Amino acid sequence: MNAQAIRADDGPAEQWPARRATEEAVGAAVLSAMLYTVLAWSERELATHAHRRLALLMYVATLSGLFAVYARVVHSAARWRAPVAITVVIAAPVLFAIGWWLTPPALSIDVYSYLADGYLWRHGMNPYLHGVRELRGTAEGAALAACGWRPVHGISPYGPLWTLVEVGAGRAGMSVPNAVLVLKAVVVLAGALAAAAIHAARPNAVNVSRLRSMLLFAWNPTIITEFAGEGHNDTVMVLAVIVGLCWIIRRRTVAGSLALAAGVLAKYLPLLFAFPALVYMWRTRDSSVRFWSALAASVALCAALATLLYAPFWTGRGTLDGVRAASHTAFGPGTSGVLAGGLSQVFPRDASAILGGISTAVVFAFVIVAGLQVRDSETLVRAFATIALAYVLIAAPRFWPWYVALPTALLALTPDRRSILFILVLTFCAKLIAPLDILRVSEAISWTTQSLVMTVVGVWIPLLVWAGMSLRTRADAAR
C-alpha cells in the first residue's frame, strides 16, 4: 500500500484533544462490556424454551450494537493519538477476552472434543485412529457429558502440533472445567500474539495504520467470542501464518517457512500458501544461489519438524484418515455442502467425489492465479487473503463461523476502506448465524434449515460482497 492510500484510509488528519479521545475510548470499552454481558446471557438462554424468542432478539440487537461500536473504534483509530486512549483501546479487548475465557462454551462443543482426544491418549488410544465417540460409558465421557458435550465427533482431523496440546490437557489430571480453561488459555494467548503480530507485520506503515490493523482483529466481536468464548483452535494456525508471512516479507525465509509449517501442523489449510510464498521468495531473491540454499534448508527443517511432531502418533497413512474424512463433502452449511445436497439428487453415489474434484480444481485455480500475481509484499498478503477467502466461502466441505478468523487476520494487514467494510460484513454474518447449531440441537430448527440459512447468510452474502468489491477494484484499476 502506498503512502497516499494510507493517508486516504486514515481519516481526518486532525487529532482529538487527549481528554475527548480518552472519554470516547473508555465509553466504547464500557459500552462493549455491557453488550457482551447481554450477549453472553442470550447465548445461554437460546438453548432453553422459556426465553428463546427474547434471547434471540437480544442476541441480534446486542450483536448489532457490538459491531457498531467495533466499527466506530476502527474508524476512530486515526484520531486516537493520546497515550491513555491508545492504552484503553488495546487493553479493552484483552479484558473482553479474559471475561469470555472464564465463561463455559455456550454454542459449541469443540473444546470438549479437544479434551476428549487427550483423554483417549490417556487411555492408550491414538486420537488419529480412535474417535471421541469411544469415550461413551467411561468416567471421562460422563464428566464431559455433564458439561454439555455430545459424543458426535470422529477421529481427529488436526495436525500433531494441536494434538500435543490436547494430550497435555488430557493427561494433566484436572477437572473438565479446569482443563477446558487450559485449552482456552492457549487459544486466547495465541489470539493475543496474533494481534501483536498483525501490528508488527508492516513496520514501514504509519502508526495509525498499524493500530487500525491490530484493532480490526483484536476488537472484532466474532474473534473474541468464538475463540475466547468457545475455545476454537484456529488462532494457533492464524498466529503461525501471520508470523510466517511477517518473516517471509523480511526475507527471513527459513524462519518464515518453519512458522508456516507450524500452522500446517496445527490445521492443514496453510499448506495452500506454499506456492505464493515460493513465488515471492523467487521474485525478491538476492541471488539464485541464496534462494536455492534457503529453500533446501527450509524443506529439510520443515520435514524434520513434521517428523518430530508426528513421531508419537504416526501409524502410517491411517494417521491422515481424519483429514480425509473431514474433506468428504455432504449436505451441510457452506457452498460445497449445499451443492453436494443438490448433486446427490442426480448422482446419489458419486456426488461427493464429483464435488470434491470441482472444489479441488477451484482452490487450485485460485492458488495458481493469486500466486502468479505476487510481485511484492502487498501482493503476497493479497494472495494469501484471496486463497483463504476462496477456500472458506467456496471450496470448504462445510462452513462454520470461526472459519473467518484467518481471512480476517489477513485482510486486516491491509486496512483500506474496502477491506474494513468486507471484514465487517464477513464477521457479522458469521456471528449472526453462530447460534443456529444450538437451536438445531434443541430441536427448534431442522438440519436443512440450519444448513440453508448458514449458507445464505454466512457464506453467500459475503461472497456476493467480495465479488462486487473485486469487480469494482478491477474497474477502478482499468480507468
Buried (B, 14 or more C-beta within 10 A) or exposed (E): BEEEBBBEBBBEEEEBEBEEBBBBBBEBBEBBEEBBEBBBBBBBBBBEEEBBEEBBEBBEBBBEBBBEBBBBBBBBBBBBBBEBBBEBBBEBBBBBBEBBBEBBBBBBBBBBBBBBBBBBBBEEBBBBBBBBBBBEEBEBBEBBBEBBBEBEBBBBBBBBBBBBBBBBBBEBEBEBEEBBBBBBBBBBBBBBBBBBBBBBBBEEBBEBBBBBBBBBBBBBBBBBBBBBBBBBBBBBBBBBBBBBBBBBBEBBBBBBBBBBBBBBBBBBBBBBBBBBBBBBBEEBBEEEEEBEEBBEBBEEBBEEBBEEBBEEBBEEEEBBBBBEBBBEBBBBBBBBBBBBBEBBEEEEEEBBEBBBEBBEEBBEEBBEEBBEBBEEBBBBBBBBBBBBBBBBBBBBBBBBBBBBBBBBBBBBBBBBEBBBEBBBBBBBBBBBBBBBBBBBBBEBBEEEEBBBBBBBBBBBBBBEBBEEBBEEEEEEEEE
